[in-house]
């Protein structure tokens, strides 16, 4: 089994709004590491719940963590999001093509 097969699905990881918000917070940190307690302060849930969400993001390769003394710091690894971007781009092209066809059809009916 390859390393990628062992990773959690990126789509599954971003399906939850809390995890999407964590990704956004980490992205806004501009490559800086954020301690768990600072991330937890942004949510109405306990440290354990935030930690579980971060574990899922880590399993998908979206987050790296590093221990500094008793503190765990997290940093975004956005490269797995490329899979999401590619998927959305495919369907964006699909809808653009269909909208162009619809527009042409409507223009032909007006003539």
TIBAPA-722871 format. One record per residue: x, y, z of N, C-alpha, C in turn; residue in one letter; residue number from 1. Coordinates in steps of 0.001 Angstrom, whole numbers, padded with zeros to 6 digits. Atoms other than C-alpha are relative to their C-alpha. Layout:
<atoms>
ATOM/X/Y/Z/X/Y/Z/X/Y/Z/A/NUM
...
</atoms>
This chain:
<atoms>
ATOM/000844/-001182/000000/000000/000000/000000/000888/001244/000000/X/1
ATOM/-000811/-001205/000071/001427/003402/-000952/-000375/000953/001122/X/2
ATOM/000252/-000973/-001059/001645/006342/001443/-001312/000745/-000239/X/3
ATOM/001232/-000721/000307/-001194/008148/-000364/-001244/-000815/000312/X/4
ATOM/001144/000852/-000301/-003491/005150/000091/-000312/-000007/001500/X/5
ATOM/000180/000023/-001433/-002967/005373/003848/-000582/001314/000516/X/6
ATOM/000499/-001300/-000427/-003969/009035/003999/-001520/000039/-000054/X/7
ATOM/001439/-000243/000010/-007490/010132/004813/-000335/000788/-001257/X/8
ATOM/000454/-000709/001185/-009451/011405/001823/-000108/001492/000294/X/9
ATOM/000015/-001445/-000188/-009003/015168/001424/-001432/000530/-000025/X/10
ATOM/001396/-000430/000070/-012668/015580/000472/-000710/-000266/001326/X/11
ATOM/000570/000339/-001306/-013675/013832/003698/000496/000982/001060/X/12
ATOM/-000587/-000889/-000999/-011327/016037/005697/-000601/001399/-000044/X/13
ATOM/000531/-001367/000088/-012777/019296/004378/-001524/000040/000054/X/14
ATOM/001472/000054/-000009/-016409/018140/004586/-000602/000701/001214/X/15
ATOM/000525/-000576/-001230/-016806/019494/008100/000322/001501/000080/X/16
ATOM/-000238/-001451/-000074/-017233/023280/008597/001067/000397/001032/X/17
ATOM/-001029/-000307/-000999/-015032/023236/011713/001386/-000198/-000592/X/18
ATOM/-001304/000257/000601/-012170/021705/009760/000317/001030/-001085/X/19
ATOM/-000234/-001053/001003/-012645/024206/006926/000423/001293/000685/X/20
ATOM/-000382/-001211/-000733/-012442/026994/009492/001427/-000121/000550/X/21
ATOM/-001375/000214/-000454/-009274/025479/010962/000990/000227/-001145/X/22
ATOM/-000860/-000199/001169/-007752/025390/007474/000153/001496/-000284/X/23
ATOM/-000040/-001450/000268/-008668/029045/006992/000873/000725/001032/X/24
ATOM/-000808/-000624/-001048/-007159/030052/010349/001485/-000264/-000222/X/25
ATOM/-001405/000337/000248/-003952/028217/009523/000527/000689/-001255/X/26
ATOM/-000408/-000687/001234/-003858/029728/006021/000243/001479/000262/X/27
ATOM/-000155/-001424/-000321/-004293/033230/007426/001254/000273/000822/X/28
ATOM/-001219/-000150/-000790/-001268/032624/009654/001227/000168/-000888/X/29
ATOM/-001075/-000208/000984/000857/032847/006474/001262/-000773/000350/X/30
ATOM/-001109/000939/-000205/003102/029838/007102/000545/000003/001429/X/31
ATOM/-000403/000038/-001409/003431/030523/010827/-000696/-001170/000686/X/32
ATOM/000617/001058/-000794/002749/027761/013309/-000919/000628/001046/X/33
ATOM/000945/-000485/-001007/-000240/028210/015622/-000142/-001073/001079/X/34
ATOM/000162/000966/-001093/-000370/026565/019049/-001457/-000453/000130/X/35
ATOM/001334/000569/-000179/-003340/024332/019841/-000890/000900/000852/X/36
ATOM/000845/-000826/-000875/-004547/026638/022627/-000512/001239/-000730/X/37
ATOM/000474/-001156/000770/-004763/029583/020197/-001098/-000404/-000979/X/38
ATOM/001050/000493/000900/-006768/027517/017714/-001277/-000297/000783/X/39
ATOM/001154/000349/-000822/-009053/026233/020466/-000781/001242/000420/X/40
ATOM/000653/-001239/-000432/-009786/029814/021560/-000953/000562/-001059/X/41
ATOM/000837/-000482/001098/-011447/030400/018165/-001314/-000757/-000136/X/42
ATOM/001169/000873/000133/-014144/027762/018735/-000752/-000118/001318/X/43
ATOM/000829/000281/-001177/-016989/026989/021111/000000/-001503/000262/X/44
ATOM/-000149/001424/-000321/-015668/023540/021854/001310/-000148/000759/X/45
ATOM/-001183/000237/-000805/-013023/022025/024029/001228/-000338/-000823/X/46
ATOM/-001302/000303/000598/-009394/021374/023301/000011/-001393/-000644/X/47
ATOM/000025/001369/000525/-010053/017649/022788/-000726/-000060/-001335/X/48
ATOM/000766/-000002/001254/-012673/018287/020088/000790/000652/-001126/X/49
ATOM/-000819/-000675/001028/-010425/020748/018229/001160/-000908/-000397/X/50
ATOM/-001113/000910/000261/-007563/018284/018538/-000422/-001155/-000914/X/51
ATOM/000501/001082/000868/-009700/015530/016962/-000162/000477/-001434/X/52
ATOM/000123/-000553/001354/-010491/017780/013997/001382/000184/-000642/X/53
ATOM/-001360/-000178/000513/-006787/018600/013623/000629/-001339/-000372/X/54
ATOM/-000510/001339/000323/-005975/014883/013677/-000513/-000456/-001361/X/55
ATOM/000574/000362/001305/-008319/014317/010737/000691/000778/-001116/X/56
ATOM/-000717/-000805/000997/-006679/017184/008847/001430/-000508/-000182/X/57
ATOM/-001360/000548/000065/-003274/015726/009684/000018/-001308/-000785/X/58
ATOM/000087/001275/000723/-004328/012282/008407/-000184/000219/-001503/X/59
ATOM/000186/-000325/001423/-005295/013952/005115/001215/000721/-000573/X/60
ATOM/-001201/-000679/000458/-001885/015596/004909/-000135/001513/-000069/X/61
ATOM/000257/-001436/000083/-003373/019082/005284/000659/000803/001116/X/62
ATOM/-000576/-000673/-001157/-001717/019881/008603/001248/-000746/000448/X/63
ATOM/-001191/000555/-000642/001727/019361/010067/-000004/000494/001439/X/64
ATOM/-000110/-000438/-001381/002282/019453/013796/001416/-000201/000496/X/65
ATOM/-001337/000062/-000579/005358/019959/015910/-000119/000298/001482/X/66
ATOM/-000024/-000187/-001448/005903/019603/019622/001105/000998/000351/X/67
ATOM/-000957/-000956/-000542/007598/022535/021332/-000229/000004/001502/X/68
ATOM/000224/000189/-001428/007967/021610/024979/-001287/-000773/000217/X/69
ATOM/001291/000651/-000257/004477/020749/026226/-001067/000442/-000990/X/70
ATOM/000954/-000598/000931/002827/022664/023399/000105/-000654/-001377/X/71
ATOM/000017/000481/001377/001766/021363/019999/-000368/001167/-000897/X/72
ATOM/000247/-001085/000957/001932/023816/017105/-000371/-000604/-001345/X/73
ATOM/000519/000509/001265/000148/023389/013798/000271/000981/-001128/X/74
ATOM/-000280/-000791/001192/000902/024578/010307/-000720/-000638/-001181/X/75
ATOM/000727/000488/001170/-001074/024271/007074/000957/-000538/-001059/X/76
ATOM/-000648/000513/001199/000151/022120/004210/-001078/-000011/-001077/X/77
ATOM/001103/-000182/000942/-002082/023323/001391/000115/-000861/-001262/X/78
ATOM/-000169/000744/001258/-000686/021084/-001359/-001073/-001061/-000257/X/79
ATOM/001074/000954/000293/-003347/018345/-000899/-001293/000659/-000495/X/80
ATOM/001190/-000696/000488/-005977/020999/-001645/-000010/000112/-001522/X/81
ATOM/-000081/-000017/001463/-004777/020855/-005257/-001003/-000991/-000590/X/82
ATOM/000973/001003/000455/-006928/017725/-005632/-001402/000591/-000054/X/83
ATOM/001308/-000664/-000041/-009981/019768/-004638/-000095/001019/-001123/X/84
ATOM/-000014/-001022/001046/-009010/022594/-006963/-000162/-000625/-001382/X/85
ATOM/000100/000680/001292/-008568/020206/-009898/-001413/-000534/-000235/X/86
ATOM/001353/000544/000109/-011937/018574/-009212/-001005/001111/-000308/X/87
ATOM/000905/-001128/000209/-013742/021913/-009002/000224/000607/-001391/X/88
ATOM/-000313/-000571/001317/-011954/023185/-012137/-000644/-000818/-001120/X/89
ATOM/000626/000849/001003/-013213/020195/-014114/-001480/000335/-000136/X/90
ATOM/001430/-000273/000044/-016817/020903/-013170/-000299/001451/-000347/X/91
ATOM/000164/-001398/000405/-016386/024619/-013610/000026/000099/-001519/X/92
ATOM/-000085/000033/001464/-015348/023951/-017192/-001268/-000631/-000584/X/93
ATOM/001225/000678/000425/-018325/021600/-017548/-001169/000983/-000015/X/94
ATOM/001119/-000931/-000082/-020788/024254/-016384/000175/001177/-000945/X/95
ATOM/-000245/-001102/000944/-019149/026993/-018449/-000385/-000412/-001412/X/96
ATOM/000339/000514/001329/-019503/024859/-021569/-001510/-000106/-000160/X/97
ATOM/001454/000146/000075/-023142/024065/-020804/-000706/001354/-000011/X/98
ATOM/000605/-001337/000002/-023944/027705/-020067/000210/000678/-001352/X/99
ATOM/-000260/-000548/001326/-022326/028708/-023366/-000979/-000599/-001015/X/100
ATOM/000964/000659/000895/-024478/026146/-025190/-001412/000537/000210/X/101
ATOM/001320/-000537/-000305/-027588/027404/-023427/-000138/001418/-000557/X/102
ATOM/000015/-001368/000519/-026711/030987/-024321/-000147/000003/-001517/X/103
ATOM/000103/000093/001463/-026233/030011/-027980/-001407/-000414/-000422/X/104
ATOM/001353/000461/000295/-029566/028177/-027982/-001012/001128/000166/X/105
ATOM/000901/-001129/-000249/-031350/031182/-026500/000148/001081/-001069/X/106
ATOM/-000229/-000999/001056/-029740/033507/-029044/-000617/-000458/-001324/X/107
ATOM/000588/000535/001223/-030849/031208/-031892/-001518/000130/000033/X/108
ATOM/001449/-000135/-000128/-034437/031263/-030570/-000436/001448/-000169/X/109
ATOM/000341/-001417/000141/-034378/035081/-030479/000036/000450/-001462/X/110
ATOM/-000152/-000407/001404/-033425/035264/-034168/-001171/-000336/-000834/X/111
</atoms>
